[in-house]
Amino acid sequence: MYKTPNANRKHIGIYGNTNSGKSSLMNIILGQEISLVSSVEGTTTDPVLKAFELIPFGPVVFVDTAGLEDKTELGEVRVKKSLDYLKRLDYSIYLIDGENPDISTYKTWKKEAKKYNINHIVVVNKLDKLNENQIKDLEEKLENSIFISTKENKNIDKLKETLINNLSQEEEEKSLLGDLLPYGSTVLLVVPIDSEAPKGRIILPQVQIIRDSLDNGIKTYVVRDTELKEALNDIKNIDLVITDSQAFKEVDEIIPKELKLTSFSILFARQKGELDEFIKGCESLDNLKPNDNILICESCSHNISHEDIGRVKIPRMLEIIAGGKLNFEYKVGYDFTDDLDKYDLIVHCGACMVTRKSVLNKIEKCKEKNIPITNYGLVIAYFTGILKRSIEIFNK
């Protein structure tokens, strides 16, 4: 895997009215024709995503959205999709047509962006067609805006520079291990190989843990659970054992009690969300009872088998904990259900395929509704009786 996964890139949305020049701007920034440019209203339908290296900032994803004043037959659906994307963005560019400035729609969009704590920059397009009075008037109405021309490629470098500076001030992505273990530490990764493991490769969370270890000078050893006992004899001074959550019980029984132990899923719960909130949600399992309503959130769609963790194993564990049947519903992808009130508990996957911002938005909604939310790995740790041990490494 040579490319940074999209879930680890800053997502930047490009918003504005129909024909304000959003697609042209995206194409100019990328230096290639990705978004279709046309004078016909409603050309952009579903959001268009493109991964890009924004030098010197780093890997990002640009998202070209449909016009917010789309008057085509499917306009309402397209606008809703565009606004829904705010839940997963880290930053945004709002583009205004300088010839036909719609300040009202911008203010409405700004309120939506504020709901999800999305910072943004206002860009006024069609500078080549504006006179001095028009520019001055817009400068007064839109503070700190940047005036550009996608047609004549004016001030695009200034926009990029401002964008990079603003992104650099945003929250930096949390390290998976770098702030937990000092340089030169040793970690042992336990990677069971079962029917869920992709043939010929290891899964994304494991790849990212290895890369994070390399970035921080942490020595990494990878073994299957079947060779774990031998590895413990071969490798000295292990600082942390990280296992697939599904092997928690077996690994806990094999490794010495003085060794610290956690899982890939719990590490991602910390990086992509709020670990304290997930732990609090896990503690609510003490109150789980038959007929409670459970929502299980999965980041990605996949084939479901008899070993599926989210559809089979986690539900089975929760029903044993509750002492009876539970009502399960499932939500796949970035988006979250709006109807949270009916749920007694929400269980999220490791979130390796989605952005931190999208997970934080879900957590915030749960806080507002006072609904507990937790994570696959923590549920398994609770079920196997090793929750305290699995989070010990995070205690300062």
KOLLUMLUM-430620 format. One record per residue (C-alpha): residue number from 0; x negated, y negated, z negated. Coordinates in pm, whole numbers, plus 50000, padded with zeros to 5 digits. Layout:
BEGIN
+-----+-------+-------+-------+
|   n |  east | north |    up |
+-----+-------+-------+-------+
| NUM |     X |     Y |     Z |
...
+-----+-------+-------+-------+
# end
This chain:
BEGIN
+-----+-------+-------+-------+
|   n |  east | north |    up |
+-----+-------+-------+-------+
|   0 | 50000 | 50000 | 50000 |
|   1 | 49821 | 49689 | 50125 |
|   2 | 50100 | 49433 | 50092 |
|   3 | 50228 | 49277 | 49773 |
|   4 | 50578 | 49417 | 49703 |
|   5 | 50854 | 49161 | 49756 |
|   6 | 50958 | 49201 | 49391 |
|   7 | 50620 | 49056 | 49291 |
|   8 | 50641 | 48755 | 49523 |
|   9 | 50793 | 48417 | 49443 |
|  10 | 51122 | 48389 | 49632 |
|  11 | 51184 | 48048 | 49792 |
|  12 | 51529 | 47971 | 49933 |
|  13 | 51590 | 47718 | 50210 |
|  14 | 51934 | 47557 | 50175 |
|  15 | 52125 | 47284 | 50353 |
|  16 | 52413 | 47216 | 50589 |
|  17 | 52466 | 47376 | 50928 |
|  18 | 52217 | 47250 | 51188 |
|  19 | 52011 | 47054 | 50936 |
|  20 | 51702 | 47236 | 51065 |
|  21 | 51658 | 47513 | 50805 |
|  22 | 51564 | 47782 | 51054 |
|  23 | 51330 | 47547 | 51241 |
|  24 | 51159 | 47456 | 50914 |
|  25 | 51112 | 47819 | 50818 |
|  26 | 50966 | 47900 | 51159 |
|  27 | 50722 | 47606 | 51137 |
|  28 | 50605 | 47702 | 50788 |
|  29 | 50557 | 48064 | 50893 |
|  30 | 50404 | 47975 | 51228 |
|  31 | 50626 | 48227 | 51407 |
|  32 | 50981 | 48263 | 51537 |
|  33 | 51158 | 48453 | 51258 |
|  34 | 51490 | 48269 | 51226 |
|  35 | 51707 | 48212 | 51532 |
|  36 | 51730 | 47843 | 51622 |
|  37 | 52039 | 47717 | 51803 |
|  38 | 52261 | 47410 | 51828 |
|  39 | 52561 | 47640 | 51784 |
|  40 | 52708 | 47614 | 51435 |
|  41 | 52682 | 47924 | 51217 |
|  42 | 52382 | 48080 | 51395 |
|  43 | 52236 | 48200 | 51064 |
|  44 | 52474 | 48450 | 50906 |
|  45 | 52315 | 48676 | 50647 |
|  46 | 52009 | 48533 | 50467 |
|  47 | 51685 | 48600 | 50657 |
|  48 | 51386 | 48709 | 50444 |
|  49 | 51020 | 48688 | 50543 |
|  50 | 50717 | 48771 | 50329 |
|  51 | 50431 | 48526 | 50371 |
|  52 | 50091 | 48435 | 50223 |
|  53 | 50123 | 48070 | 50120 |
|  54 | 49755 | 47981 | 50094 |
|  55 | 49612 | 47895 | 49845 |
|  56 | 49912 | 47976 | 49622 |
|  57 | 49961 | 48341 | 49714 |
|  58 | 50233 | 48584 | 49824 |
|  59 | 50587 | 48447 | 49858 |
|  60 | 50915 | 48532 | 50031 |
|  61 | 51102 | 48263 | 50223 |
|  62 | 51480 | 48302 | 50246 |
|  63 | 51665 | 48119 | 50527 |
|  64 | 52033 | 48086 | 50432 |
|  65 | 52354 | 48008 | 50617 |
|  66 | 52475 | 47647 | 50635 |
|  67 | 52667 | 47531 | 50330 |
|  68 | 52917 | 47349 | 50552 |
|  69 | 52969 | 47645 | 50785 |
|  70 | 53304 | 47591 | 50960 |
|  71 | 53305 | 47916 | 51154 |
|  72 | 53560 | 48190 | 51090 |
|  73 | 53330 | 48374 | 50848 |
|  74 | 53196 | 48054 | 50697 |
|  75 | 53333 | 48108 | 50347 |
|  76 | 53180 | 48455 | 50325 |
|  77 | 52845 | 48330 | 50456 |
|  78 | 52833 | 48040 | 50210 |
|  79 | 52915 | 48273 | 49920 |
|  80 | 52630 | 48504 | 50023 |
|  81 | 52393 | 48209 | 50040 |
|  82 | 52489 | 48085 | 49694 |
|  83 | 52468 | 48437 | 49550 |
|  84 | 52103 | 48440 | 49652 |
|  85 | 52034 | 48170 | 49393 |
|  86 | 52043 | 48447 | 49129 |
|  87 | 51725 | 48599 | 49265 |
|  88 | 51525 | 48292 | 49365 |
|  89 | 51228 | 48135 | 49189 |
|  90 | 51234 | 47804 | 49374 |
|  91 | 51421 | 47629 | 49654 |
|  92 | 51394 | 47373 | 49933 |
|  93 | 51709 | 47174 | 50001 |
|  94 | 51710 | 47032 | 50354 |
|  95 | 51921 | 46729 | 50444 |
|  96 | 52000 | 46612 | 50796 |
|  97 | 51871 | 46253 | 50797 |
|  98 | 52111 | 46153 | 51075 |
|  99 | 52414 | 46294 | 50894 |
| 100 | 52323 | 46299 | 50525 |
| 101 | 52576 | 46493 | 50319 |
| 102 | 52488 | 46392 | 49964 |
| 103 | 52812 | 46532 | 49820 |
| 104 | 52740 | 46891 | 49929 |
| 105 | 52386 | 46858 | 49797 |
| 106 | 52514 | 46752 | 49452 |
| 107 | 52755 | 47047 | 49446 |
| 108 | 52473 | 47287 | 49538 |
| 109 | 52247 | 47127 | 49276 |
| 110 | 52497 | 47218 | 49002 |
| 111 | 52496 | 47580 | 49120 |
| 112 | 52115 | 47588 | 49125 |
| 113 | 52104 | 47448 | 48773 |
| 114 | 52314 | 47745 | 48648 |
| 115 | 52025 | 47974 | 48736 |
| 116 | 51744 | 47735 | 48637 |
| 117 | 51624 | 47699 | 48997 |
| 118 | 51391 | 47404 | 49047 |
| 119 | 51388 | 47255 | 49395 |
| 120 | 51252 | 46988 | 49626 |
| 121 | 51468 | 46771 | 49853 |
| 122 | 51349 | 46744 | 50213 |
| 123 | 51502 | 46503 | 50466 |
| 124 | 51471 | 46621 | 50826 |
| 125 | 51480 | 46428 | 51159 |
| 126 | 51241 | 46154 | 51051 |
| 127 | 51172 | 46092 | 51420 |
| 128 | 51529 | 45964 | 51464 |
| 129 | 51554 | 45741 | 51154 |
| 130 | 51489 | 45366 | 51135 |
| 131 | 51337 | 45189 | 50834 |
| 132 | 51671 | 45091 | 50682 |
| 133 | 51802 | 45448 | 50700 |
| 134 | 51484 | 45579 | 50537 |
| 135 | 51500 | 45321 | 50258 |
| 136 | 51867 | 45396 | 50190 |
| 137 | 51798 | 45772 | 50162 |
| 138 | 51493 | 45716 | 49943 |
| 139 | 51715 | 45530 | 49696 |
| 140 | 51976 | 45807 | 49694 |
| 141 | 51731 | 46099 | 49689 |
| 142 | 51443 | 46039 | 49451 |
| 143 | 51111 | 46214 | 49518 |
| 144 | 51232 | 46344 | 49853 |
| 145 | 50998 | 46423 | 50141 |
| 146 | 51078 | 46306 | 50494 |
| 147 | 50981 | 46540 | 50778 |
| 148 | 51048 | 46607 | 51143 |
| 149 | 51067 | 46970 | 51247 |
| 150 | 51091 | 46856 | 51610 |
| 151 | 50764 | 46660 | 51601 |
| 152 | 50601 | 46862 | 51320 |
| 153 | 50563 | 46552 | 51100 |
| 154 | 50474 | 46574 | 50728 |
| 155 | 50494 | 46954 | 50725 |
| 156 | 50149 | 46974 | 50561 |
| 157 | 50264 | 46727 | 50296 |
| 158 | 50568 | 46946 | 50229 |
| 159 | 50351 | 47258 | 50197 |
| 160 | 50114 | 47080 | 49959 |
| 161 | 50402 | 46961 | 49739 |
| 162 | 50559 | 47306 | 49747 |
| 163 | 50234 | 47473 | 49641 |
| 164 | 50182 | 47223 | 49358 |
| 165 | 50535 | 47276 | 49229 |
| 166 | 50513 | 47655 | 49252 |
| 167 | 50185 | 47649 | 49060 |
| 168 | 50365 | 47481 | 48771 |
| 169 | 50633 | 47750 | 48758 |
| 170 | 50602 | 48037 | 48512 |
| 171 | 50318 | 48269 | 48608 |
| 172 | 50401 | 48636 | 48655 |
| 173 | 50334 | 48835 | 48341 |
| 174 | 50058 | 49092 | 48348 |
| 175 | 50162 | 49450 | 48278 |
| 176 | 49855 | 49531 | 48068 |
| 177 | 49612 | 49238 | 48081 |
| 178 | 49745 | 49065 | 47770 |
| 179 | 49792 | 49389 | 47577 |
| 180 | 49446 | 49543 | 47610 |
| 181 | 49100 | 49384 | 47621 |
| 182 | 48855 | 49417 | 47908 |
| 183 | 48694 | 49761 | 47918 |
| 184 | 48986 | 49944 | 47753 |
| 185 | 49086 | 50292 | 47862 |
| 186 | 49438 | 50399 | 47955 |
| 187 | 49564 | 50744 | 48044 |
| 188 | 49857 | 50761 | 48286 |
| 189 | 50077 | 51071 | 48269 |
| 190 | 50254 | 51122 | 48602 |
| 191 | 50479 | 51429 | 48622 |
| 192 | 50538 | 51555 | 48974 |
| 193 | 50898 | 51671 | 49021 |
| 194 | 51161 | 51674 | 49294 |
| 195 | 51214 | 51298 | 49255 |
| 196 | 50849 | 51216 | 49332 |
| 197 | 50794 | 51105 | 49695 |
| 198 | 50582 | 51358 | 49885 |
| 199 | 50223 | 51247 | 49941 |
| 200 | 50235 | 50937 | 49721 |
| 201 | 50311 | 50804 | 49377 |
| 202 | 50593 | 50564 | 49300 |
| 203 | 50569 | 50184 | 49290 |
| 204 | 50556 | 50136 | 48907 |
| 205 | 50258 | 50369 | 48885 |
| 206 | 50081 | 50194 | 49173 |
| 207 | 50135 | 49856 | 49010 |
| 208 | 50005 | 49971 | 48671 |
| 209 | 49688 | 50098 | 48839 |
| 210 | 49643 | 49770 | 49026 |
| 211 | 49701 | 49563 | 48712 |
| 212 | 49440 | 49774 | 48532 |
| 213 | 49188 | 49711 | 48811 |
| 214 | 49260 | 49338 | 48801 |
| 215 | 49187 | 49327 | 48428 |
| 216 | 48888 | 49560 | 48408 |
| 217 | 49080 | 49839 | 48235 |
| 218 | 48961 | 50195 | 48304 |
| 219 | 49243 | 50418 | 48426 |
| 220 | 49279 | 50795 | 48436 |
| 221 | 49575 | 50966 | 48602 |
| 222 | 49690 | 51319 | 48518 |
| 223 | 50000 | 51532 | 48544 |
| 224 | 50172 | 51635 | 48222 |
| 225 | 50053 | 51991 | 48288 |
| 226 | 49688 | 51882 | 48260 |
| 227 | 49734 | 51639 | 47972 |
| 228 | 49582 | 51861 | 47701 |
| 229 | 49267 | 51914 | 47906 |
| 230 | 49242 | 51542 | 47981 |
| 231 | 49253 | 51458 | 47609 |
| 232 | 48947 | 51679 | 47560 |
| 233 | 48763 | 51526 | 47856 |
| 234 | 48838 | 51156 | 47796 |
| 235 | 48718 | 50979 | 47484 |
| 236 | 48832 | 50655 | 47317 |
| 237 | 49173 | 50629 | 47482 |
| 238 | 49343 | 50299 | 47391 |
| 239 | 49687 | 50368 | 47538 |
| 240 | 49879 | 50653 | 47697 |
| 241 | 50144 | 50552 | 47952 |
| 242 | 50389 | 50816 | 48063 |
| 243 | 50690 | 50851 | 48285 |
| 244 | 50982 | 50806 | 48045 |
| 245 | 51127 | 51144 | 48140 |
| 246 | 50820 | 51316 | 47992 |
| 247 | 50830 | 51115 | 47666 |
| 248 | 50917 | 51408 | 47442 |
| 249 | 50652 | 51644 | 47581 |
| 250 | 50378 | 51380 | 47582 |
| 251 | 50466 | 51265 | 47230 |
| 252 | 50423 | 51621 | 47105 |
| 253 | 50087 | 51670 | 47281 |
| 254 | 49891 | 51353 | 47207 |
| 255 | 49756 | 51273 | 46857 |
| 256 | 49979 | 51050 | 46645 |
| 257 | 49708 | 50785 | 46614 |
| 258 | 49716 | 50725 | 46992 |
| 259 | 49945 | 50449 | 47113 |
| 260 | 50212 | 50559 | 47359 |
| 261 | 50457 | 50380 | 47589 |
| 262 | 50616 | 50427 | 47931 |
| 263 | 50603 | 50269 | 48276 |
| 264 | 50967 | 50166 | 48239 |
| 265 | 50911 | 49986 | 47908 |
| 266 | 50610 | 49798 | 48048 |
| 267 | 50827 | 49678 | 48336 |
| 268 | 51107 | 49587 | 48093 |
| 269 | 50858 | 49352 | 47931 |
| 270 | 50721 | 49210 | 48257 |
| 271 | 51053 | 49166 | 48437 |
| 272 | 51281 | 49080 | 48145 |
| 273 | 51284 | 49008 | 47773 |
| 274 | 51159 | 49310 | 47581 |
| 275 | 51294 | 49186 | 47247 |
| 276 | 51643 | 49158 | 47395 |
| 277 | 51618 | 49506 | 47547 |
| 278 | 51503 | 49649 | 47212 |
| 279 | 51794 | 49478 | 47036 |
| 280 | 52026 | 49632 | 47295 |
| 281 | 51872 | 49973 | 47237 |
| 282 | 51935 | 49945 | 46864 |
| 283 | 52305 | 49901 | 46943 |
| 284 | 52310 | 50268 | 47048 |
| 285 | 52368 | 50340 | 46677 |
| 286 | 52722 | 50209 | 46730 |
| 287 | 52798 | 50393 | 47055 |
| 288 | 53125 | 50588 | 47043 |
| 289 | 53337 | 50802 | 47279 |
| 290 | 53532 | 50616 | 47553 |
| 291 | 53299 | 50315 | 47546 |
| 292 | 53240 | 50154 | 47886 |
| 293 | 52883 | 50164 | 48015 |
| 294 | 52741 | 49977 | 48316 |
| 295 | 52422 | 50121 | 48464 |
| 296 | 52222 | 49881 | 48685 |
| 297 | 51988 | 50023 | 48948 |
| 298 | 51744 | 49806 | 49146 |
| 299 | 51738 | 50021 | 49457 |
| 300 | 51956 | 50264 | 49645 |
| 301 | 51827 | 50621 | 49670 |
| 302 | 51934 | 50980 | 49720 |
| 303 | 52097 | 51122 | 49409 |
| 304 | 51993 | 51467 | 49288 |
| 305 | 52055 | 51687 | 48984 |
| 306 | 51747 | 51522 | 48826 |
| 307 | 51848 | 51162 | 48892 |
| 308 | 51761 | 50952 | 48588 |
| 309 | 52027 | 50683 | 48622 |
| 310 | 52319 | 50895 | 48743 |
| 311 | 52256 | 51219 | 48552 |
| 312 | 51997 | 51210 | 48274 |
| 313 | 52072 | 50874 | 48111 |
| 314 | 52453 | 50934 | 48109 |
| 315 | 52397 | 51278 | 47957 |
| 316 | 52179 | 51130 | 47680 |
| 317 | 52424 | 50850 | 47606 |
| 318 | 52716 | 51094 | 47572 |
| 319 | 52515 | 51305 | 47329 |
| 320 | 52434 | 50992 | 47127 |
| 321 | 52801 | 50882 | 47132 |
| 322 | 52927 | 51230 | 47050 |
| 323 | 53176 | 51235 | 47337 |
| 324 | 53262 | 51126 | 47689 |
| 325 | 53184 | 50776 | 47806 |
| 326 | 53312 | 50573 | 48102 |
| 327 | 53029 | 50497 | 48345 |
| 328 | 53013 | 50245 | 48627 |
| 329 | 52712 | 50168 | 48850 |
| 330 | 52577 | 49855 | 49014 |
| 331 | 52298 | 49876 | 49272 |
| 332 | 52071 | 49589 | 49383 |
| 333 | 51997 | 49234 | 49276 |
| 334 | 52349 | 49116 | 49210 |
| 335 | 52530 | 49152 | 48880 |
| 336 | 52897 | 49207 | 48819 |
| 337 | 53093 | 48900 | 48708 |
| 338 | 53336 | 49104 | 48499 |
| 339 | 53117 | 49186 | 48197 |
| 340 | 53375 | 49164 | 47921 |
| 341 | 53496 | 49521 | 47966 |
| 342 | 53154 | 49676 | 47899 |
| 343 | 53022 | 49787 | 47561 |
| 344 | 52666 | 49840 | 47685 |
| 345 | 52455 | 49770 | 47994 |
| 346 | 52155 | 49984 | 48082 |
| 347 | 51907 | 49850 | 48340 |
| 348 | 51645 | 50044 | 48534 |
| 349 | 51276 | 49951 | 48520 |
| 350 | 51341 | 49670 | 48774 |
| 351 | 51021 | 49732 | 48971 |
| 352 | 51205 | 49644 | 49295 |
| 353 | 51360 | 49313 | 49188 |
| 354 | 51231 | 48976 | 49071 |
| 355 | 51190 | 48872 | 48709 |
| 356 | 51424 | 48578 | 48767 |
| 357 | 51709 | 48810 | 48871 |
| 358 | 51668 | 49022 | 48556 |
| 359 | 51649 | 48715 | 48331 |
| 360 | 51975 | 48588 | 48481 |
| 361 | 52141 | 48918 | 48394 |
| 362 | 52008 | 48905 | 48039 |
| 363 | 52133 | 48550 | 47999 |
| 364 | 52484 | 48651 | 48110 |
| 365 | 52482 | 48934 | 47856 |
| 366 | 52374 | 48694 | 47581 |
| 367 | 52661 | 48457 | 47668 |
| 368 | 52909 | 48746 | 47642 |
| 369 | 52735 | 48904 | 47340 |
| 370 | 52704 | 49234 | 47529 |
| 371 | 52397 | 49449 | 47451 |
| 372 | 52162 | 49523 | 47741 |
| 373 | 51873 | 49766 | 47737 |
| 374 | 51646 | 49965 | 47968 |
| 375 | 51606 | 50326 | 48087 |
| 376 | 51273 | 50381 | 47912 |
| 377 | 51395 | 50247 | 47579 |
| 378 | 51707 | 50465 | 47591 |
| 379 | 51493 | 50773 | 47648 |
| 380 | 51253 | 50670 | 47369 |
| 381 | 51551 | 50627 | 47134 |
| 382 | 51701 | 50960 | 47238 |
| 383 | 51373 | 51146 | 47179 |
| 384 | 51320 | 50977 | 46841 |
| 385 | 51005 | 50786 | 46936 |
| 386 | 51138 | 50435 | 46992 |
| 387 | 50920 | 50291 | 46715 |
| 388 | 50607 | 50455 | 46855 |
| 389 | 50683 | 50352 | 47213 |
| 390 | 50692 | 49979 | 47128 |
| 391 | 50408 | 49973 | 46874 |
| 392 | 50159 | 49848 | 47136 |
| 393 | 50366 | 49529 | 47177 |
| 394 | 50363 | 49437 | 46806 |
| 395 | 50126 | 49150 | 46739 |
+-----+-------+-------+-------+
# end
